[in-house]
Amino acid sequence: MSEIINKVKESGLIQLDLADFKPREEFVGIDLAQQLWQGLILKEKDFRNWIKTENWEQYRNRAVYIYCSADAIIPTWAFMLVASSLNEVTSIVTVGSRSELEKEIIDRNIQKIDLNSIKDGKVIVKGCSDIPFPEFAMVSLLNHIQPVVSSIMYGEPCSTVPVYKRRKNIS
C-alpha cells in the first residue's frame, strides 16, 4: 500500500481561514443616554462625577463600544472622557455600534499577519468560515495581503475561484 501524500501541503499553497481573525473578546456597550439630564442634555459636572465614581474594573479585558441611544447631541469630550477611563482597563474601545467594534477587531487581527511569511505566496482564503461580516473580513484581508502575494484564491484547495494574480513585469 502506498503512502498517502498531502498534495495541498506539497503545493506550497498558503491557506488562510477567516475564522482565525474572529473576535474572541466579550463585548460590552456603554449607553451615554443613561447619563443625560431628563433624557435631553449632558451636564458636565454630573457627567464628570459619574466618570469619577463609575467602576471601570467591570470592563477589564472586554471590548467596549460607546454609543447614545437617545436623540441627543453629546459633546465630543464626553466620549473622550469615557474612552480615557476605559483605556486603563481594556485593550479596545470605540465609539459606535457593536458591529463597528467587531469589524475593527477583525481588521486589527488581520493587520497582525506577518507579511514576510506569505511574501510572493499563493494564498487560498478559506470559504465557509464562521466569522461575523465575512465580506468585510475578506476585503480587509485582501487589502492587507494583496501587495505582497503572487496570487489570491477563494474557496478550498480542490475548488478555488481566482481573485487576484500579480502581473508579471515586462521589461
Secondary structure, DSSP 8 states (H G I E B T S, - for coil): ------HHHHHTEEEEEGGGGS--SEEEEEEGGGGSBTTTB--HHHHHHHHHHS-GGGGTTEEEEEE--SS----HHHHHHHHHHHTTT-SEEEES-HHHHHHHHHHHHHHTS-GGGTTT-EEEEESS---SSHHHHHHHHHHHHTTT-SEEEEEETTEEEEEEE------
